[in-house]
Amino acid sequence: MNIAFLAPEFLPNWGGAGTYAIELVKYLSKKHDVHVITLRRKIDNESTYSDDRILDFFDNRIHLHTISDASDTFLYNAAFQYACLKHLPRICKENSIDIVHADVPHMSDVILRMIKSNRNTVTTVHTIIEGHKQGILASGLDFWDMDASERYTLALFPMLKLTQWLYLKRSPTIITVSNWMKGLLEQNYGLKEVSVIHNGVDHRLFSPEKRNNEVRGLDTDKPIVLFSSRMTVAKGAHYLIKAIPEIIKENREVHFVFSGAGAKEPWVNILEKEGVDRSYYSFLGYLDYSELAGLYARAEVFVVPSLYENLPIRVLEAMSSETAVVATNICAIPEAIIHNENGILIPPRDSNAIAESVTRLLQDRHSSEKLAKNARKIVLEKFSWERIGRETERVYESVM
């Protein structure tokens, strides 16, 4: 098959949709001609990836079309949508494309789809705008403490919701990554025959064997409690921060690591208000995709205090790394984590529950190791990219 994969999040990777694109393209490119339509992204102070570097990452098995740039967290998407309008028809015609694979929330081909629907388009729904708004508002933080992308989402919500509704209605074949999201699409949009193909993880890269890997910017021998995500309010980092003083009371030998793109200053301000000494935490900023494996494997506990998620890939990455996970009991997270069997589920917006759970895992190594080993086992059984790639191929075949 000749596949055009629209990937406004790609390399450098900065979120779950990017990981999905990278790993699915990696699998598909072993058997098919995959044309990746993407952009040049700069994250924090990192340099952009050259086309040659991206091609090397995929052993030169993909065809790369870089059609725009990104230097922000929201407006870049409109520029990419316009670039798709200009370039995607030509790319499809010149390369005899059989399948166009797009996603929500980016809706990269939205202008084209409003003009003429393509029956050979497959759309993966990672999240919907209503849930994203719900997660932002649930943070309880001031509007100006939010990431710029979250402020734009709130300000433009009515227009974004209408655009998403039209886009989904003109999506002939839909995949989503959880049963929970399938239920929302059926209930809120009346969509039928939605295929569920769960997110996955590269279990060879994210492995306990990576514990000795060096991690840039990390300088501690203490047990690590890790938060790794974009630094946006919907990810709930401030609820972990408010739990830190209680955790330190019971565990002096602990270090909190925050990894992910975005400004650290608002979060440092909250840490200082909570009276947390700087020796107890580190902000590593954006880490390259391959570097994350060592960080996950080094951590004793991985905390996911999110207020809204679908099935977050970073949860699966931590589980695959044999790291004990504490996550909020929301959305599709329970499709991966069974409470007290392969992780711990807690209520959202509950710093006391975070403190109690993290303290328990730091003090009870036997319990922590049991959860971690069970977590990797379930990843190997259910969440491999090989399995997900095969299921996605079957969807493509049914479309053709």
C-alpha positions as CSV (number, residue, x, y, z in Angstrom):
1,M,0.0,0.0,0.0
2,N,1.0,3.6,-0.5
3,I,0.1,5.5,2.7
4,A,0.1,9.2,3.4
5,F,0.5,9.8,7.1
6,L,-0.4,13.3,8.3
7,A,1.9,14.0,11.3
8,P,1.9,17.5,12.7
9,E,3.5,15.9,15.8
10,F,6.4,13.8,14.8
11,L,10.2,14.2,15.5
12,P,11.1,15.9,17.8
13,N,8.4,14.1,19.7
14,W,6.5,16.2,22.2
15,G,3.3,14.2,23.0
16,G,1.2,11.1,22.7
17,A,0.0,11.8,19.2
18,G,3.6,12.2,18.1
19,T,4.5,8.8,19.7
20,Y,1.6,7.2,18.0
21,A,2.7,8.5,14.6
22,I,6.3,7.6,15.1
23,E,5.7,4.0,16.2
24,L,2.9,3.3,13.7
25,V,5.0,4.7,10.9
26,K,8.0,2.6,12.1
27,Y,5.9,-0.6,11.8
28,L,4.1,0.2,8.6
29,S,7.3,1.3,6.8
30,K,8.7,-2.2,7.0
31,K,6.0,-3.5,4.6
32,H,4.5,-0.5,2.8
33,D,5.5,2.8,1.1
34,V,4.8,5.4,3.8
35,H,4.8,9.1,3.0
36,V,5.0,11.2,6.2
37,I,3.6,14.7,5.8
38,T,5.0,16.7,8.7
39,L,6.6,20.0,9.8
40,R,9.8,21.3,11.4
41,R,9.3,21.8,15.1
42,K,11.5,23.6,17.6
43,I,10.9,22.7,21.3
44,D,12.3,24.9,24.0
45,N,15.9,25.6,23.2
46,E,16.4,22.4,21.2
47,S,17.4,22.5,17.6
48,T,14.9,21.2,15.0
49,Y,15.4,17.8,13.4
50,S,16.9,17.9,9.9
51,D,15.2,15.8,7.2
52,D,18.3,13.6,7.1
53,R,18.1,13.0,10.9
54,I,14.5,11.9,10.6
55,L,15.2,9.6,7.7
56,D,18.1,8.1,9.6
57,F,15.8,7.4,12.5
58,F,13.6,5.3,10.2
59,D,16.6,3.7,8.4
60,N,15.6,5.6,5.3
61,R,12.4,3.5,4.9
62,I,10.0,6.4,4.7
63,H,9.3,9.2,2.2
64,L,9.4,12.6,4.1
65,H,7.4,15.7,3.1
66,T,8.1,18.7,5.3
67,I,5.6,21.3,4.4
68,S,5.5,24.0,7.2
69,D,7.1,25.0,10.5
70,A,6.1,25.2,14.2
71,S,7.5,27.6,16.8
72,D,4.5,27.7,19.1
73,T,2.0,25.2,20.8
74,F,-1.3,26.1,19.0
75,L,-1.2,28.4,15.9
76,Y,1.2,26.1,14.1
77,N,-1.7,23.8,13.5
78,A,-3.6,26.3,11.4
79,A,-0.5,26.9,9.3
80,F,-0.1,23.1,8.8
81,Q,-3.8,22.8,7.8
82,Y,-3.3,25.4,5.1
83,A,-0.1,23.7,4.0
84,C,-2.0,20.4,3.6
85,L,-4.6,22.2,1.5
86,K,-1.8,23.4,-0.9
87,H,0.4,20.3,-1.0
88,L,-1.5,17.1,0.0
89,P,-3.5,16.7,-3.3
90,R,-0.2,16.9,-5.3
91,I,1.6,14.5,-3.0
92,C,-1.3,12.0,-3.2
93,K,-1.5,12.3,-7.0
94,E,2.3,12.0,-7.6
95,N,2.7,9.0,-5.4
96,S,-0.6,7.1,-6.1
97,I,-1.6,7.3,-2.5
98,D,-4.1,4.6,-1.4
99,I,-4.8,5.6,2.2
100,V,-4.6,9.0,3.9
101,H,-4.3,8.7,7.7
102,A,-5.1,11.8,9.8
103,D,-6.1,12.4,13.4
104,V,-8.2,14.4,15.8
105,P,-7.5,16.8,17.5
106,H,-5.2,18.1,14.8
107,M,-7.6,17.7,11.8
108,S,-4.7,18.5,9.4
109,D,-6.8,17.9,6.2
110,V,-9.9,19.8,7.6
111,I,-10.0,22.4,4.8
112,L,-9.8,19.7,2.1
113,R,-12.3,17.6,3.9
114,M,-14.8,20.4,4.0
115,I,-14.4,20.8,0.2
116,K,-14.6,17.1,-0.7
117,S,-14.7,14.0,1.4
118,N,-12.1,11.3,0.6
119,R,-13.5,7.8,1.2
120,N,-10.0,6.4,1.6
121,T,-9.2,8.5,4.6
122,V,-8.7,6.9,8.0
123,T,-8.9,9.1,11.1
124,T,-7.6,8.3,14.6
125,V,-9.3,10.1,17.4
126,H,-6.9,10.7,20.3
127,T,-9.0,13.2,22.1
128,I,-12.0,15.6,21.6
129,I,-12.1,19.3,22.3
130,E,-14.9,19.0,24.9
131,G,-12.8,16.8,27.1
132,H,-9.7,18.9,26.7
133,K,-11.7,22.0,27.8
134,Q,-13.1,20.0,30.8
135,G,-9.6,19.0,31.8
136,I,-8.3,22.6,31.6
137,L,-11.1,24.0,33.7
138,A,-10.8,21.3,36.3
139,S,-7.3,22.4,37.0
140,G,-8.6,25.4,39.0
141,L,-5.7,27.5,37.9
142,D,-5.9,31.1,36.7
143,F,-6.3,31.7,32.9
144,W,-2.9,33.4,32.7
145,D,-1.1,30.5,34.5
146,M,-2.1,28.2,31.6
147,D,-0.1,27.2,28.6
148,A,-0.8,29.3,25.5
149,S,-2.4,26.4,23.7
150,E,-4.9,26.0,26.6
151,R,-5.8,29.7,26.6
152,Y,-6.4,29.5,22.9
153,T,-8.6,26.4,23.3
154,L,-10.8,28.1,25.9
155,A,-11.0,31.3,23.9
156,L,-11.9,29.6,20.6
157,F,-13.9,26.7,22.0
158,P,-17.2,27.3,20.1
159,M,-15.5,27.5,16.7
160,L,-13.2,24.5,17.5
161,K,-16.2,22.4,18.6
162,L,-18.2,23.1,15.4
163,T,-15.1,22.4,13.2
164,Q,-14.5,19.1,15.0
165,W,-18.2,18.1,14.7
166,L,-18.1,18.7,10.9
167,Y,-14.8,16.9,10.6
168,L,-15.9,13.8,12.4
169,K,-19.1,13.7,10.4
170,R,-17.0,13.6,7.2
171,S,-14.7,10.9,8.5
172,P,-15.6,7.7,6.7
173,T,-13.4,5.4,8.8
174,I,-12.6,6.1,12.4
175,I,-10.1,4.4,14.8
176,T,-9.9,5.4,18.4
177,V,-7.4,4.2,21.1
178,S,-9.9,3.2,23.9
179,N,-13.3,1.8,24.5
180,W,-14.0,4.8,26.6
181,M,-13.5,7.2,23.7
182,K,-15.5,4.9,21.4
183,G,-18.5,5.3,23.8
184,L,-18.1,9.1,23.8
185,L,-18.1,9.2,20.0
186,E,-21.2,7.1,19.8
187,Q,-23.0,9.0,22.5
188,N,-22.0,12.6,21.5
189,Y,-21.7,12.3,17.8
190,G,-23.8,9.4,16.8
191,L,-20.8,7.7,15.1
192,K,-21.2,4.0,14.4
193,E,-18.6,1.3,13.6
194,V,-15.7,3.0,15.3
195,S,-12.7,0.6,15.6
196,V,-10.9,0.4,18.9
197,I,-7.1,-0.2,18.6
198,H,-5.4,0.6,21.8
199,N,-2.2,2.7,22.1
200,G,1.0,0.8,22.3
201,V,4.6,1.0,23.5
202,D,8.0,0.0,22.2
203,H,8.7,-2.6,24.9
204,R,12.3,-3.1,23.6
205,L,13.1,0.6,24.1
206,F,11.1,1.1,27.2
207,S,12.6,-1.7,29.3
208,P,14.0,-2.1,32.8
209,E,17.3,-2.9,31.1
210,K,17.7,0.8,30.4
211,R,18.2,1.7,34.1
212,N,21.9,2.3,33.6
213,N,21.4,4.7,30.7
214,E,22.7,8.2,31.2
215,V,20.0,10.8,31.3
216,R,21.0,14.4,30.3
217,G,20.5,16.9,33.2
218,L,19.8,14.2,35.8
219,D,22.2,14.3,38.8
220,T,20.8,12.4,41.8
221,D,21.3,9.1,43.5
222,K,18.1,9.3,45.4
223,P,14.9,7.4,44.5
224,I,13.1,9.3,41.8
225,V,9.4,10.2,41.6
226,L,8.8,11.1,38.0
227,F,6.3,13.4,36.2
228,S,6.8,13.3,32.4
229,S,4.4,15.2,30.1
230,R,3.9,18.6,28.5
231,M,3.8,21.2,31.2
232,T,0.1,22.1,30.8
233,V,-2.5,22.5,33.6
234,A,-4.7,19.7,32.4
235,K,-1.9,17.2,33.1
236,G,-2.3,18.1,36.8
237,A,1.3,18.6,37.8
238,H,0.2,21.1,40.5
239,Y,-1.6,18.4,42.4
240,L,1.6,16.4,42.6
241,I,3.5,19.5,43.7
242,K,1.1,20.1,46.5
243,A,1.7,16.5,47.7
244,I,5.5,16.8,47.8
245,P,5.8,18.3,51.3
246,E,3.8,15.4,52.8
247,I,5.9,12.9,50.9
248,I,9.1,14.5,52.1
249,K,8.0,14.3,55.7
250,E,8.0,10.5,55.4
251,N,10.8,10.1,52.9
252,R,13.8,12.4,53.1
253,E,15.7,10.4,50.5
254,V,13.6,11.2,47.5
255,H,14.0,13.4,44.4
256,F,11.1,14.7,42.2
257,V,11.9,15.0,38.4
258,F,9.7,16.9,36.0
259,S,10.3,16.2,32.3
260,G,8.5,17.7,29.3
261,A,8.3,20.7,27.0
262,G,6.9,23.9,28.3
263,A,7.8,26.8,30.7
264,K,8.9,25.6,34.1
265,E,8.6,29.0,35.9
266,P,4.9,28.7,36.9
267,W,5.6,25.3,38.4
268,V,8.7,26.5,40.2
269,N,6.6,29.3,41.7
270,I,4.1,26.8,43.1
271,L,6.9,24.7,44.5
272,E,8.3,27.7,46.3
273,K,4.9,28.6,47.7
274,E,4.7,25.1,49.0
275,G,8.1,25.5,50.7
276,V,9.8,22.8,48.8
277,D,13.6,23.2,48.8
278,R,15.3,23.3,45.4
279,S,17.4,20.3,46.3
280,Y,14.4,18.0,46.1
281,Y,13.4,18.6,42.5
282,S,14.7,18.9,39.0
283,F,13.2,20.2,35.7
284,L,14.8,18.5,32.8
285,G,12.7,20.2,30.1
286,Y,12.3,18.4,26.7
287,L,14.2,15.1,26.4
288,D,14.7,13.3,23.2
289,Y,12.4,10.3,22.6
290,S,15.2,7.8,23.1
291,E,16.5,9.5,26.3
292,L,13.1,9.0,28.0
293,A,13.7,5.3,28.2
294,G,16.5,5.7,30.7
295,L,14.5,8.2,32.7
296,Y,11.5,5.9,33.0
297,A,13.6,3.0,34.0
298,R,15.5,5.0,36.7
299,A,12.3,6.1,38.4
300,E,10.9,4.4,41.4
301,V,7.4,5.8,40.9
302,F,5.7,7.5,37.9
303,V,2.8,9.8,38.8
304,V,0.0,10.7,36.3
305,P,-2.2,13.3,38.1
306,S,-4.1,14.1,34.9
307,L,-7.5,15.7,34.8
308,Y,-8.4,14.5,31.3
309,E,-6.7,11.8,29.2
310,N,-7.7,9.1,26.7
311,L,-5.2,6.2,27.0
312,P,-1.9,8.0,27.6
313,I,1.1,6.4,26.0
314,R,3.4,7.7,28.8
315,V,1.5,5.4,31.2
316,L,2.3,2.4,29.0
317,E,5.9,3.5,28.7
318,A,6.3,3.6,32.4
319,M,4.6,0.3,32.8
320,S,6.8,-1.2,30.1
321,S,9.9,0.1,32.0
322,E,8.8,-1.8,35.2
323,T,8.2,1.4,37.1
324,A,5.3,1.5,39.6
325,V,2.5,3.9,38.3
326,V,0.2,6.1,40.4
327,A,-2.5,7.5,38.1
328,T,-5.9,9.2,38.3
329,N,-8.9,6.9,37.8
330,I,-10.2,8.8,34.8
331,C,-11.2,8.3,31.2
332,A,-9.4,5.3,29.6
333,I,-6.6,4.9,32.1
334,P,-8.4,1.9,33.8
335,E,-8.2,0.1,30.5
336,A,-4.5,-0.3,31.2
337,I,-4.2,-0.2,35.0
338,I,-6.0,-2.5,37.4
339,H,-5.9,-1.0,40.8
340,N,-3.5,-2.7,43.2
341,E,-2.7,-5.3,40.6
342,N,-0.4,-3.5,38.1
343,G,-0.6,0.1,39.4
344,I,-2.5,2.4,41.7
345,L,-5.6,4.4,40.7
346,I,-6.5,7.5,42.7
347,P,-9.2,10.1,42.5
348,P,-8.4,13.2,40.4
349,R,-7.5,16.5,42.1
350,D,-6.5,14.6,45.3
351,S,-3.1,15.6,46.5
352,N,-3.5,13.6,49.7
353,A,-4.1,10.4,47.7
354,I,-1.0,11.1,45.7
355,A,1.0,11.6,48.9
356,E,-0.3,8.4,50.5
357,S,0.2,6.3,47.4
358,V,3.7,7.5,46.6
359,T,4.8,7.2,50.2
360,R,3.5,3.6,50.3
361,L,5.4,2.6,47.2
362,L,8.7,4.3,48.3
363,Q,8.5,2.5,51.7
364,D,7.2,-0.9,50.5
365,R,9.6,-2.1,47.9
366,H,8.1,-5.5,47.7
367,S,4.6,-4.1,46.8
368,S,6.2,-1.6,44.4
369,E,8.2,-4.3,42.5
370,K,5.1,-6.6,42.3
371,L,3.0,-3.9,40.7
372,A,5.9,-3.0,38.3
373,K,6.5,-6.5,37.1
374,N,2.7,-7.1,36.6
375,A,2.7,-3.8,34.6
376,R,5.3,-4.9,32.2
377,K,3.6,-8.3,31.8
378,I,0.3,-6.7,30.7
379,V,2.2,-4.4,28.3
380,L,3.8,-7.4,26.6
381,E,0.4,-9.2,26.3
382,K,-1.8,-6.3,25.1
383,F,0.1,-3.2,24.1
384,S,2.8,-4.0,21.6
385,W,3.1,-1.9,18.4
386,E,3.3,-5.1,16.4
387,R,-0.2,-6.0,17.4
388,I,-1.5,-2.5,16.9
389,G,0.2,-2.3,13.5
390,R,-1.4,-5.5,12.3
391,E,-4.9,-4.3,13.5
392,T,-4.4,-1.0,11.7
393,E,-3.4,-2.7,8.5
394,R,-6.6,-4.7,8.6
395,V,-8.6,-1.4,8.8
396,Y,-6.7,-0.1,5.8
397,E,-7.4,-3.3,3.9
398,S,-11.1,-3.0,4.6
399,V,-11.2,0.6,3.3
400,M,-9.4,-0.4,0.1
